């Protein structure tokens, strides 16, 4: 094919080439705009290599695709020419029979070429012009958009919520409570040695409490203090040793004396002993012998005690033994029976107060120490597994011993609660009101300090369903019972009463 | 070069034919063109027209222009096949011997006017149509080949349908074209009257002979047809069938029977002639569109829907052309 068709073919190829280049450029521009947009809308920036690779690849792909889309095959071009210029299928026939050389076909070919020669290629419509321009405009719009959109600022994400870490801290309330405890110890009725021993531990502890950084350190120190003061009291108080020394005596009267000593019921015990010494026949010799036997045995047993010479109980026991030995030395043949009995009474009466006071002092020692330990545990919320053994074990042979319910605690003698003797005027740390108060106030029903707080808790518990309403009545009755009605008597647990 | 001359002569001859025919036939240019196309293409024409529009005159003028023997057969219900084809007769020769001699019928001509063919009985029609198809006659044991070019122009009177024997579709398919000769316009009629006042005789002169027609036929057959045009012609014929897969909506709606493959053959063959007549050296879709009406109007049968919508066959053909053009793009 020559001339006429070729010029149209060239024109069409040129149009296709221009279209494909424009499409390629448009696609590349669009890609750049798209990348810019992505870059701007994200906090992270795209790598600069992408700005080169992607547009180049897009250009290549788009221009290639456009080339094949716009480039018309000869057959298609022929049809376009026939339709565009009303050539009655001349060009299509010419193209299809391009390789046929019959006379008619040659005539047809020449005819078609002649017709095409008269037509200017400029008349051929630029196929795809508007779509190409539209693509270019869209691409430019995308580029402008990509340039115009502001870069998204890096938003600092909010810090992740910090889980509250436990910060070890000795609170002011704890420090105050400890200070009050020290003060109360100093003002307590414990013996000076005990007070000194306790304050010698607590004062440095309070002074250096800021150096404690962890709970483990705190509990370790508390456990040490508890063990120290408890051990001190155990060793300072002689009653257990005195009791143990005479309790296992084979002599019944000595055993009775030991029991009476343990229950702090000496007057009654002495009366019982006296009755044992007396004879119905008023036999002075027998009575003297009984007294002597008692005294000898008592002295023998007491001699085994590793006593502290200045201990009050040891001194009182020594005095009692000495006086009883004097009585036992009375010649029954010289002195009458009544003289012996009266002398025995006097010896007992002269020493009962000293013994009682000595016992009370050691009771105070134990009570104060126990209270200090309990308060330390309470103030610092010491876990049970950290609490060392303290308070001594129940006295051997005193299993089942109970406080005589017919002997109400006398004023000044304190109160036994759960087997623990609490001297009066002791203070307690009120858990609910978070203050140190006299223990009596707790049980006297001070509405604000204790009962009111409990009532409030009960009401809240019933309201939120944590306390069964059926239990409410029982709880309120219990509180009423505590409000001063039974202070000093009939305390629930009377088994295993702990003594000093 | 020689073919170029022949092509040039083709156009000149056609022009001469038209010029000569115009002397005897006023107007009816489409009819004249299509008749010439059919003759050169080697087909037969069914001409429908009211009496007096010039059907016989046209054929006689054609015979003069092509210098071809012409015969006219007036079909009547009592016409026998042998009246058309001829028959054996017994004759006494010079020696007095009785011999059987075949007497040729009026069919033995190059141009035959079969007037009111639908008035003949089916038997006579079939005899005629067999000749048209095969260009030979079988009488007894003998076959008689008709001289080429052989062209039959059959007529039908659209008015007098009583007592007629409509040609069956299979027979109709033998005609390459069906042309409808319309009543002339006023000016044409004036010209006709004026002309016939002078003389009723045909005055056309011969411009070619039968041999030339055959040469023109051979030349026309060399006109190239590109694939799209061929496909277009075949799609047009296929679209006349409502029963085919993906049938055209026009066929589904309005056509009862579609055209046979002869229609596609006729389209292409005649398109070549038409292209050459118009000075073109290739077949175009325009040629096919122009020839679709004469080729298809007697080959498709419209259904009641078309009748109900007052659509003629030509209207349906127009719809088919439109639909085929659309799908061809």
Interface residues (C-beta under 8 A of the other chain):
Chain A: X79 X82 X88 X89 X90 X92 X93 X94 X95 X96 X97 X100 X102 X103 X104 X105 X107 X108 X111 X112
Chain B: X2 X3 X4 X7 X219 X222 X223 X224 X225 X226 X227 X228 X229 X280 X281 X282 X283 X284 X285 X286 X287
